[in-house]
Structure formats: structure tokens, C-alpha cells
Amino acid sequence: MSEDIDKKKSNEKKWTDEERLELAAKLDNELDEYINSLEKKKYTEGWPEDRWQEEMEKHPFFMKEIPESGEVSPLMEGLQQLKYSEEDNTPDELAANYKEDGNFNYKYKKYRLAILSYTEGIKTQCKDDNIRAQLYNNRAAAHFMLKNYRSSLNDSKHAMKLQPNYPKALSRAASCCYYIKNYDECIEFCNKYIAENGPNAEISSLMTKAILERKQKQRIERLKNKQEETEKKKEEKLLQAIKSRNIKFDFNDKKIVDMKNLEPQIPQLAEHRVRIDTDDRLIWPVVILYPETMQTDFIQNFHENTRFIDQLEEVFTEPPEWDIERRYNLSNVNVYFEGDKKTIHKVDINQTLESILKTNGFIVKAGTPSFFILVANSDAEKKFLDNYKSSMTL
């Protein structure tokens, strides 16, 4: 058996750095093609470690078995020769070999290949904590170069668990925390580094930046909280004003008014939710419908103190383009609203919007009061009213 192993080892090809680099370049290109063939998903924190083995074993460098066809490409054959046999090496030896492969790829900026090699080394579950710590630390370095800062931070923490006083892992962890805007932990790592390893200009500079960024972040958060608090008070004031007016809403049998219920469902009015002014008066978005012509007007700011006739005068200042016969004017139209139980109500346009909204039977639907305008005594008006038959309220 020993002779067979020696013979097998003597037949293994000895790779020069140039050959390894050429092969690594081919592998890197193939890895690019493989990654591009994967399902496209949002990529923010590096590859999930719980899927490393599943995904990477699909790639020739990490295949556990030869394809069923038995055919092996020259590239795959070379890769399999680079991958050391588990039969001929102890876990510690395998881990060291994979670390060497990872370091080689890292040296030539093949960071993804380096990550794969370090991962295989970690999977050997070798008993040497120093080697395991180096594998995690080196993989953290490769992740860092790819800007996978959270993955790099996780690996740095793993390295420090295995080797508590690990300056490289500690400094990298601090940098990762800075880039993911976790300034508290960044400062904590910097202080720990200085306490364990003495003063360091780079670490001190990083800590200074983290302190300044944390202050800026805290200031922004305070302003944000203050704005949210102010906005919340405005919303509470608005809801109280609406409730005090006893205005009815159609919320699918929901009786509690909240801000979500007040959001206009019409795109043209989406940015014009009912609001309250400095005098505690309401300003509403309003929809005007013209059933005869199937036209619509959108009034973004209808003050509740404004009489309906005054708002209509503004609407009809210039006759609508579709009103070719100029039939729609203040002296020639009637205004209606549809109330509960499919009733129709005629509006006294000399009233203010507030008075109309308080009218018995008026319901605000989808956060937006709506009205119908028809030419008085026209066939269209008669047909429109016939649809409501005896339910009309004058």
C-alpha cells in the first residue's frame, strides 16, 4: 500500500507558478461564466455560507465525482490535479494546502477563487486552530477586496474566536464596521486593537473618522426623530379635526379613521392628501365628474371655508376644451353627490365645502370627496337621475 501511494505521488505533476497562474486565469474566466449563468438576485452581503457547498460543488474545481459521461475536459483534469487527495493527506495538511492555493490566488487578485480555496480549507475541519484562524482571516481579506464587508466581518469574528489576539482580523473587523456604518462596534474594535497592540496611526485615524461619522449619524437621527415627532403631532391634529366635524367615511365598515384611510386612491391626487392649515382648517383634494361627457376635473386644494360656487367659478374661468357648445357655466349646471345606500343629493353651491361634507348622507370615499356636475334640465341629467329613481334628495 505504501509503495502504491509513493508511486502515485511520484506520478503527480509538479506545477510551476507560471503554470498555476495560467490555470488560475482559465479557472477565473470559467468561474465568471458560471456565476453569470446563475439566477440573478440582489447581491449585498456576499454569498450565503449555508449554500457554499451546494453551489460550489457544481463547479469543476470542487466536484466530488467525475461526470456520469466519464468525459473530463483538459481544464477539469488540471483542476482535479490541483485539488489534493483526502486519502493521502490529513485534514491539517489539506487545510494548509488549500490555504496555500488561496494565498496564491489572492496574490494574483483572483479573490473569488481565493475565497473558494479558503472555504474548502475550512470545510476540512482540521484540528489546528491557528490554521483555521488563518483560513477565516484570509477569506475575510478576500471578501474585503470584493467589498463584501458583512461577510468579511463575519469571517474576521470567526478568526478572532479561534485566535483572540489576532491584529489583522481585529483591524479588518474595525474597517468592515466602518463601511457598513456600524460606528459603535468600529470604535469598540479600534479601542481593543490599541489596548492589545499599542498605538497605531491607521487605527487611530479610522477611530477618529468613526467618531465623527457617528456624531453626524446621531445628529441626522435626532433630526429625523424630531421631524417624525412633528409629523405625528400634525397627523394627530388632522385626525382630531376631521373627527370633530363628524365627517363620514367609507372604510369598508371600518369606523376608525387613520392616515392610511385618508390617502387618495386617484393617481392625479396621490400627493395631495387632506391636510390642515395654520388656522386649523382643512384643505381637501376633490374630484369633479361630468357624467354626460365622461370628463373629470381634479381640484388639489379645496379649502373647507370656500363656497362651492366660488370654486366652480375658478374651474369655469376658461371653458373646458371639450365643452364646444359652452354649456357648462355657473348659471346652467347642477351639482350632486352620491350618498350612502346609493342615494343622490343635490348640492347647494352657495354652501362652503365644510357644510356640504357635514350634510347627512355625504360619504368621503378613498380619502377624496367627489361630485357630479350636469347641465340643468338636460336629457343627460334626467337619465342620470333616473338611475337613482326615487332616492333623490333635494
Protein Blocks (a to p, Z undefined) as FASTA:
>chain_A
ZZmmmmmmmmpccddfklmmmmmmmmmmmmmmmmmmpccdddfebpafklmmmmmmmpmk
lccbdcfklpacfklmmmmmmpccfklpcfklmmmmmmmmmmmmmmnopaklmmmmmmmm
mmnopablklmmmmmmmmmmmmmmnopaklmmmmmmmmmmmmmpafklmmmmmmmmmmno
paklmmmmmmmmmmmnopafklmmmmmmmmmmmmmmmmmmmmmmmmmmmmmmmmmmmmmm
mmmnopacdeehiabdcfklmpcfbfklmmmcccddfkopacdddddddfknopacddfb
dcfkbcfklmmmmmmmpacfklmnopacfklcccddddehhiacdddfkbcfklmmmpgh
iaceehiacdddddehiaklmmmmmmnmmmpcZZ
